[in-house]
Amino acid sequence: MAQLAGQPVVILPEGTQRYVGKDAQRLNILAARIIAETVRTTLGPKGMDKMLVDSLGDIVITNDGATILDEMDIQHPAAKMMVEIAKTQDKEAGDGTTTAVVIAGELLKKAEELLDQNIHPSIIIKGYTMAAEKAQKILDNMAKKVTPDDEKTLKNIAMTAITGKTAEEEKEYLAKIAVEAVKQVAEKDGETYRVDIDNIKLEKKEGGSIRDTKLIRGVVVDKEVVHPGMPKRVKNARIALINEALEVKETETDAEIRITSPDQLQAFLEQEERMLREMVEKIKDAGANVLFVQKGIDDLAQHYLAKYGILAVRRVKKSDMEKLAKATGAKIVTNVRDLTSDDLGEAELVEERKVAGENMIFVEGCKNPKAVTILIRGGTEHVIDEVERALEDAIKVTKDVMEDGAILPAGGASEIELAIRLDEYAKEVGGKEALAIEAFAEAIKVIPKTLAENAGLDPIEVLVKVVSEHKEKGPNVGIDVFEGEPADMMERGVIAPLRVPKQAIKSASEAAIMILRIDDVIAASKPEKENEGGRGGSENFGSDFE
């Protein structure tokens, strides 16, 4: 609202909240930092878990940064940007979600200190951009090459990703499963490897312990055999995959069949039966003894399939059909009449087994399956969910290394090296930008500091000790949080893929820069109907910002 010749001029509707200049920056920085503080305690092997309860009372217990932020109902727009960082990190690198968010929060904290010294946001942004670009180069130079055949290193990388989660007690066992699964589905592309992690199916069933988690070299389908007369176990299976219904087709258009005598009705029913029998005979003649159908199977067709000793499963998900094709080498056929023996896949064993009181179909012993299943077991639903998240992280980091062939020491070693090298770079640059680059270097130290803090150590004391030893003994020295001493992270097997810290710094710096650019926040009031429910309105949106 403005005054013009004594007359108020209304520009924005009533209830609109507006924050300008330093107020806008401070509120945005505060909101983003609150999010970073929320996940900060979960970082590292000694990090704590969060329990999140939604409006329906469903509980999630986790210390996975992306999951925590995804489950939280966040209102503030700047805080939502922090959630985006975690999501991007999860998609691109698979691990380091908490790291990315914590670094972004610390970059904003250091920027606020510079703003207090009357340094213009544009100068901070320029310094941060230069520091982020330099950081990428430093990390590339630090990286060590590794080959996909180096199973020990791959296992250490997977174990580093699992450490700190509920599944940690079985981290060696789970890491072995994750590495085997990734290596099995990896496809060579010239000199490099390509890994599509959608070909690794994670199937969860309560019961047993984490130790009972298994890698199946094939596919587990959460369905059961359709007819009691069918075999429940087929050795040397010849598998047909059909994505049409084994039923008599209805006409595309509305049609009417007029039957005027019992003979015609009998002939009609016999013809229907003949068509179904011909379909099943076609499957039998192709040599199939196991059948997976994406749609339905008529009762009569089930009877004939059982008569010929064919194990059949219906209404199989499209994604499972694709995995079955990759695992067994079968081709998905759209029309039964086109099925030939060349379209069939092979497996040593197809069997229906009871797992946690439910029947499941196991397709095992495929020759060189390009799709595998990890059957996750655990005492409770929450344990299984957390094991699934741990395995997802382990699979993704193994994939990163298979594809990029580059690793870095973890345990804060890379961050300390970055901070030291960026401080040197700031001296080269000089000017006001150097202050921002130094602030960037200081912000990155938040990772080793937090690792120490979460382990109950004195962060300042540990950091001073580690930095001096790091300068003396080289870039692999980080924090051993179990002993509270500096240690060579490569020797300890605490390793991360190059992609994880690179992406974390990229996402964190971009988000921090974007938040620093904002100097005006105009927030509309919430719609009326929300006001009636006691929520919304200008007061509520204001509280979102405060």
Helices and strands as residue ranges (DSSP letters): E 2-4, E 7-9, E 17-20, H 21-40, E 50-53, E 59-62, H 65-71, H 77-92, H 97-116, H 121-142, E 144-145, H 151-162, G 166-170, H 171-185, E 187-189, E 192-194, G 197-199, E 200-206, G 210-212, E 214-216, E 219-221, E 233-242, H 262-285, E 290-293, H 299-307, E 311-313, H 318-328, E 332-333, G 336-338, G 341-343, E 345-355, E 358-364, E 372-378, H 381-404, E 406-409, H 413-429, H 433-444, H 446-454, H 459-473, E 477-480, E 485-488, H 489-492, E 495-497, H 499-517, E 520-523, H 528-532, H 537-545
